[in-house]
């Protein structure tokens, strides 16, 4: 049997703001409103009110991160399991770049809310940025290949808890955008949001659960300084170069090309594309580099519109929403991730074949086999 992506679940905080509300609450000068209104985002979800987020110290942010991450991740996991036996899980991989739990780690806290077996293996996948879902899925896949059973890849990003203050005084009603790296913090604040996802890897016979066929990554070190986080004044500050939209296809396309070559596929053979919803221009440029029609970008744009850029959880949200589309047996999926390094990841999946419906001839054959078994066991 081949390993499958059995289920996906995602959760977002109840609190949400429109882009206009977000802009007003952060307090940027009105001349910068267009940065928010042209983002392709309607609303975003946050685990704390933005009026609180803009005032927190780094210590206060991290004190909130553990309970908020455990709670939101647990919600995503329960949605992913959808009543399945949690004790079947043999490994949990957790990824995040927006907070820290140096030990116990976030997965160690899950047992308070979930029913994992005490011998489950825990792995942490920290600091991978927006690409974090890709290595998490690969670790889960490799564990299942080598050990059987089921593995869970969890990602949680709480961008509201790594907010970089651009106010000289926390009580100021307005803030001054820092021009460093072409206003990178302002650009980050116009797109990032909070969410958690969980992906279950294992084996089953449901054709709607896609096989994981192939995975490839590609890293270009000369772009390492364009995306990620840096330490500044004892706290995290986002690193977001203006070049990221033009660099994204340069690290994604080689990964896609390698997977297509190995699988004997062409771009046009892929029915569904799940692209990290980093921003409208990133989606545009990847679409152009791969020569994808606009309808192939729709799901990723809708994720961006409804949730913003939720970093490593973005592809999980889009993947879950894909399950509600008109999928057909044999359809191929390509999932694309982008992150610091700079790195691109490509994961190719395929929906299975539908079970053949029984015909009258099948019924007759089944009855014939029953008679043969009955005669074979009869005593003469």
C-alpha positions, 0 to 999 in steps of 0.5 A: 500500500502507498502512504496517504494524506488521510485528513486535514483540519484547520482552526482559526481564532474567533476574533477577526478584523477586516483589512480596514479595521486592521489598518485603523487599529495598528495606527499607520498614517493614512498615506499607507492605507493602500498597502492594506487595501490592495493586498487581496485580503478581506479579513484576518483572524488573530488570537488577541485583540490588535490593540493589545498586540501592539503593546506587548513586550516580547516576554508577554508575547511568549507567555501567551504563545504556549497556551494559545498555540496549544489551544488552537492546535488542539482544535485543528487536530480534533477537526482532523481526526473527526472521531478517529482513534487518537491513540493510533498516532505514532508520531507528532511533528509540530512546526511554528516560527512565531513563538517558542516553547523550549521544553516541554514543547507544544506537542508535549502539552497536547495530552491535556486536551487530546488522547494520544498514547504515552509512547508517541514520538514527538518532533519539533520543526521550528523556524522554518517559516512559511515553508514549515508545512512541507518538512513537517509532512515529509517527517510524518511521511518518512515515519509512516514509511519506516514504521507503519501506523499513522503520523500527524503533522501540526503547524501553528502560527500566531503572527499577532504574538510576534508583532514588532512595535512601530510606535515610539510609545505603546500608548500612541494612537499612531505609529511610524513605519520604519523604512528599513528594507523598504518598510518590511514590517509594514508589509508584514503587518498588512498580510500575516494572520493566525491559524493552525492546521493538522495533517494525518498521514497513514493508510486506508482504502478511501479513494478521496484520500490522496496518495502522497506520490513525491516530494522535492525541495529546492534552496537558493542560499544567495536569497537567504537574507530576503525572508525570515526573522532576525533578532533585534533588541531582544525580540523577533523582527520580520525579514521581508524583502521587496524581492520575495514575490519575484524570487518565489517562482525561482525556488518553487519551479525547480522543485516542481520540475523535478517532481514532474520529471520523476512522475512522468507528468506535465504541468497540464496533467495537474488538476489542482494547485495548492499554492502558499497564499503569501500574497497576490503578487506571489501567486501571480508570479508563480502562475506565470512561471508555471503557465497556469490559467487563472482558474488553477489559482482560485483556491489559493486566492480565496484562502488569501482573501478569507484568512490572509497569509497564515504562514506555514498553515496556509497550504493546509487551509487550502488543502482542506478546502480542496476536499470540498471541490468536485474532485475526481478519481485519478486527479493530481494535486501539486502543493507548493510551499515557499519559505526562508532559505530561500526554499521552495517545496513541491508535493505531488498527490493523487486521488485513488480509483473509485471502487467498482460497483458490483454487477449482477455477474459479481453477485452470481460469482460470489454465490458460486464461491460460497457453494464451493466453500460449502462443498469443500467443507462438507463431510462425506 
